[in-house]
Each structure stands twice: as C-alpha cells, then as structure tokens.
Amino acid sequence: MKKTTILMVSMAAVFLFTASCDRSHLQQAQVPVQPGDSELDREIRRVMEKGINLEERKKQVPAIAAAFSKKTDPQRARWLAALCYLKTLGTPFMPMDMAEIALAETGEHGLSGKAVSVKGAAGVWQLMPFRAKTHGYSRKDLEDDEKCAEAAVRELLTKVAMAKGDLVKAKKLYCGVGPQADAYEVRRRQFRKQILEEMAKLSKKKEAQSTIAQAL
C-alpha cells in the first residue's frame, strides 16, 4: 500500500494541464472498475486507453490537486487527485468528473474519509451503505479512499444508465432528487468552474515558462 501511495502521489505531481471534458467521452467506455483491482489491472487499462484520451486525463490532475488543496493538506490533495485519475481509467469518466463530486460532497469537511452525513452517507464520495453494498463494498470500505472512489465510480455508472447517457443529469442523480439535489448541483458546478480556473492558471504558467526557456 505504501509503494502504491508513493506511486500515485508522484504521478499526480508531474501531470500537466489539459482541456475540460464533455459528454462525448461517454462513448469511449472500456472496462468498468472492479473491486480489488490489482496494479496489473490498472496497467491494462492504461494501455487500453492510449490513443483515446489518456493524455487529457493526466493533464487534469494538477488542477484537481490545486482545487483539493484548498480543502485539505497538499499531500492528501495529491493523493485524492491521483485516485480521481486512476479510478476512472477504463470508464467513460474523466478525473474531473469524480473530483467535482468529491468537492461537492465533502469539500466543506476537508475531503475526509471519515465524513458521515446525517442520513448515513460515508466517505469522501458520500455513498449510502446500502448503495455501496450493491457494488460489493461494505460500510467500513467507504472509509478507505481507494475503495470509496471505486464504489463511487460504479455508482455513477448506474446513474448514467438511469439518465440514458446524460452525464450532467447522472451527476445530479448521484445526490438524489428534490431541493437537496438542486443545491448539490449548484455546488458541483461551482467546483467544476474552480477546477477549470486552476487549469487556466496552470496553462498560463506553462506558457510563461516555455517563453522564458526559449529566450535563454
């Protein structure tokens, strides 16, 4: 686990900026995340996605980490950003999709894996235990960031099916329906905007560094 954590954090630290995602990638689904994925499983997904949108996925990570760092410490921000990347490999989702959900769900609670809502939803991605169970995860598993991320991806996949491929609607359904879901959707969009702003900052910084390097 320690080696895996170091690998993920290192990966997140070196990723660069990319353009935002849209619904077009819903047609690029590969193999859904499975409980207990091994490093080999993940490597297979990385190979499968080369030439599709792998580079776009990688480039979103630094902006996600920057947005997360406003809610938690930098190391945890990088760790969770890396999970958003790794756990969406082989799925129709981009890292940003999971990042904005995490921020909307537990951003005000420091993106804590111990966060529990008044209704009993748990983990960074706030799944109800009975929903997690349908995906093969226990209530205790939701306190594990990796397992919670996997369960969240699988839950969002079910919402996409319910929404007949409409990812925006699926994200709202992730929270539910009614006034609470409406308020959640407002927060989610705000956090998405925040991540996009971080991406723009990173892009400008990269351009400035390139200009300086060319002038030397």
C-alpha positions as CSV (number, residue, x, y, z in Angstrom):
1,M,0.0,0.0,0.0
2,K,2.9,2.4,0.9
3,K,4.5,1.9,-2.5
4,T,1.2,2.4,-4.3
5,T,0.6,5.6,-2.4
6,I,4.1,7.0,-3.3
7,L,3.5,6.0,-6.9
8,M,0.1,7.8,-7.1
9,V,1.4,10.9,-5.4
10,S,4.4,11.1,-7.7
11,M,2.2,10.6,-10.7
12,A,-0.1,13.4,-9.7
13,A,2.8,15.7,-9.1
14,V,4.2,15.5,-12.6
15,F,1.0,15.6,-14.6
16,L,0.3,18.7,-16.7
17,F,-2.8,20.7,-17.7
18,T,-5.5,19.8,-20.2
19,A,-8.8,21.0,-21.7
20,S,-12.0,20.2,-19.9
21,C,-14.1,17.1,-20.7
22,D,-17.6,16.9,-22.2
23,R,-20.2,14.2,-22.8
24,S,-18.5,12.9,-25.9
25,H,-16.3,10.6,-23.9
26,L,-19.3,8.7,-22.8
27,Q,-19.0,6.7,-26.0
28,Q,-15.5,5.6,-25.1
29,A,-16.3,3.3,-22.1
30,Q,-14.0,0.4,-21.7
31,V,-13.9,-2.0,-18.7
32,P,-15.7,-0.8,-15.5
33,V,-13.7,-0.6,-12.3
34,Q,-13.8,-3.8,-10.4
35,P,-13.4,-4.3,-6.6
36,G,-9.9,-5.4,-5.7
37,D,-8.2,-4.2,-8.9
38,S,-4.5,-5.1,-9.0
39,E,-1.7,-2.9,-10.4
40,L,-1.8,-5.2,-13.4
41,D,-5.5,-4.5,-14.0
42,R,-4.7,-0.8,-13.8
43,E,-1.8,-1.1,-16.2
44,I,-4.0,-3.0,-18.7
45,R,-6.5,-0.1,-18.6
46,R,-3.7,2.4,-19.2
47,V,-2.6,0.5,-22.3
48,M,-6.2,0.2,-23.5
49,E,-6.7,3.9,-23.2
50,K,-3.6,5.1,-25.1
51,G,-4.5,7.0,-28.2
52,I,-8.0,7.8,-26.8
53,N,-7.9,10.4,-24.1
54,L,-5.2,9.2,-21.7
55,E,-3.2,12.4,-22.0
56,E,-6.2,14.5,-21.4
57,R,-6.9,12.6,-18.2
58,K,-3.4,13.0,-17.0
59,K,-3.3,16.8,-17.6
60,Q,-6.4,17.4,-15.4
61,V,-4.7,16.0,-12.3
62,P,-2.6,19.1,-11.2
63,A,-5.6,21.4,-11.4
64,I,-7.7,18.9,-9.4
65,A,-4.9,18.7,-6.8
66,A,-4.8,22.5,-6.6
67,A,-8.5,22.7,-6.1
68,F,-8.4,19.9,-3.4
69,S,-5.5,21.7,-1.6
70,K,-7.9,24.5,-0.8
71,K,-9.9,22.0,1.3
72,T,-7.2,19.7,2.7
73,D,-3.4,19.4,3.1
74,P,-1.3,19.3,-0.1
75,Q,-0.2,15.6,0.3
76,R,-3.8,14.4,0.7
77,A,-4.9,16.7,-2.2
78,R,-2.4,15.0,-4.5
79,W,-3.4,11.5,-3.3
80,L,-7.1,12.1,-3.9
81,A,-6.3,13.8,-7.3
82,A,-4.3,10.7,-8.3
83,L,-7.3,8.5,-7.3
84,C,-9.6,10.5,-9.5
85,Y,-7.2,9.7,-12.4
86,L,-6.6,6.0,-11.6
87,K,-10.1,5.0,-10.7
88,T,-11.6,6.5,-13.8
89,L,-9.3,4.6,-16.2
90,G,-11.3,2.1,-18.3
91,T,-14.5,4.1,-17.6
92,P,-16.5,6.7,-19.5
93,F,-15.5,9.3,-16.9
94,M,-12.7,11.9,-16.7
95,P,-10.8,12.6,-13.4
96,M,-12.6,16.0,-13.2
97,D,-16.0,14.2,-13.0
98,M,-15.1,12.5,-9.8
99,A,-13.2,15.4,-8.4
100,E,-16.1,17.8,-8.6
101,I,-18.4,15.2,-6.9
102,A,-15.9,14.8,-4.1
103,L,-15.7,18.6,-3.6
104,A,-19.5,18.9,-3.6
105,E,-19.9,16.0,-1.2
106,T,-17.2,16.6,1.4
107,G,-15.3,19.7,0.4
108,E,-16.7,21.5,3.4
109,H,-15.5,18.6,5.6
110,G,-11.9,18.7,4.5
111,L,-12.4,15.8,2.0
112,S,-12.3,13.5,5.0
113,G,-12.7,9.8,4.5
114,K,-14.4,9.7,7.9
115,A,-17.1,12.1,6.9
116,V,-20.7,10.8,7.5
117,S,-23.8,12.7,6.6
118,V,-26.9,12.9,8.8
119,K,-28.5,10.3,6.5
120,G,-25.6,7.9,6.8
121,A,-23.7,8.5,3.6
122,A,-20.0,7.9,4.2
123,G,-16.5,8.5,2.8
124,V,-15.1,11.2,0.5
125,W,-17.7,10.5,-2.1
126,Q,-20.5,10.1,0.4
127,L,-22.2,6.8,-0.6
128,M,-25.1,5.3,1.3
129,P,-24.0,2.0,2.7
130,F,-26.9,0.1,1.0
131,R,-25.8,1.5,-2.3
132,A,-22.1,0.6,-1.7
133,K,-23.2,-2.9,-0.8
134,T,-24.8,-3.3,-4.3
135,H,-21.3,-2.7,-5.7
136,G,-19.6,-5.1,-3.4
137,Y,-18.4,-2.7,-0.7
138,S,-19.1,-2.6,3.0
139,R,-19.8,0.4,5.1
140,K,-16.3,0.2,6.5
141,D,-14.8,0.1,3.0
142,L,-16.2,3.6,2.4
143,E,-13.6,5.0,4.9
144,D,-10.9,3.7,2.6
145,D,-10.3,6.3,-0.1
146,E,-9.5,3.9,-2.8
147,K,-12.5,1.6,-2.2
148,C,-14.7,4.6,-1.8
149,A,-13.5,6.0,-5.1
150,E,-14.1,2.7,-6.8
151,A,-17.6,2.4,-5.4
152,A,-18.4,6.0,-6.4
153,V,-17.4,5.3,-10.0
154,R,-19.6,2.3,-10.1
155,E,-22.5,4.2,-8.6
156,L,-22.1,7.0,-11.2
157,L,-22.1,4.4,-13.9
158,T,-25.5,3.2,-12.7
159,K,-26.7,6.8,-12.7
160,V,-25.5,7.3,-16.3
161,A,-27.6,4.3,-17.3
162,M,-30.6,5.8,-15.5
163,A,-30.0,9.1,-17.2
164,K,-29.8,7.4,-20.6
165,G,-26.2,8.6,-21.1
166,D,-26.7,12.2,-19.9
167,L,-23.7,12.7,-17.7
168,V,-24.8,16.0,-16.3
169,K,-28.1,14.5,-15.2
170,A,-26.4,11.5,-13.9
171,K,-24.2,13.6,-11.6
172,K,-27.3,15.3,-10.1
173,L,-28.9,11.8,-9.6
174,Y,-25.8,10.8,-7.8
175,C,-27.1,13.1,-5.0
176,G,-30.7,12.2,-5.5
177,V,-33.8,14.3,-6.3
178,G,-35.6,17.3,-4.9
179,P,-34.3,20.6,-3.3
180,Q,-31.2,18.9,-1.8
181,A,-30.1,17.6,-5.2
182,D,-30.7,21.1,-6.7
183,A,-28.5,22.7,-4.1
184,Y,-25.9,20.0,-4.6
185,E,-25.9,20.6,-8.4
186,V,-25.2,24.3,-7.8
187,R,-22.2,23.4,-5.6
188,R,-20.9,20.8,-8.1
189,R,-21.0,23.3,-11.0
190,Q,-19.2,25.9,-8.8
191,F,-16.4,23.4,-8.0
192,R,-16.1,22.4,-11.7
193,K,-15.6,26.1,-12.5
194,Q,-13.0,26.3,-9.8
195,I,-11.1,23.3,-11.3
196,L,-11.3,24.9,-14.8
197,E,-9.9,28.1,-13.4
198,E,-7.0,26.2,-11.9
199,M,-6.4,24.6,-15.3
200,A,-6.3,28.0,-16.9
201,K,-3.7,29.2,-14.4
202,L,-1.5,26.2,-15.0
203,S,-1.8,26.7,-18.7
204,K,-0.6,30.3,-18.4
205,K,2.2,29.3,-16.1
206,K,3.4,26.7,-18.6
207,E,3.3,29.1,-21.4
208,A,5.3,31.6,-19.5
209,Q,7.9,29.0,-18.6
210,S,8.1,28.0,-22.2
211,T,8.6,31.6,-23.3
212,I,11.4,32.1,-20.8
213,A,13.1,28.9,-21.8
214,Q,13.0,29.9,-25.5
215,A,14.6,33.3,-24.6
216,L,17.5,31.8,-22.7
